[in-house]
Amino acid sequence: MHLFQQVLQIARIGGKNTKDCVHKVLDRLFTNALMAKFNMKGKQGKRSLERTKVYGAIKDGILNCNEPVTEDFIRIHAAEHLKHAPQRSGGHKAITQD
């Protein structure tokens, strides 16, 4: 699938608002275990999502939605969603047994 087609499919996901759209897009494209291995900048032993072509398609798809939004708004909410991935079901946070 070409990047342009990916952007169009991402734009169709939608949501109640832009924040909801960012969360829905990430949830559709990645599992929680995979999101737990990424952050936006690639620090603390994680990979950078911001430097990938997939993030470019995500950003462009969300920017193509009807609601006006900035790239910073998308970046902030994507970072927030990635940050909490380890705590969600399927994330990689270690579970200790007593």
Summary of the structure (lengths in Angstrom):
residues: 98
radius of gyration: 13.9
end to end distance: 47.7
largest distance: 50.4
contacts: 254
relative contact order: 0.20
helix: 55%
strand: 4%
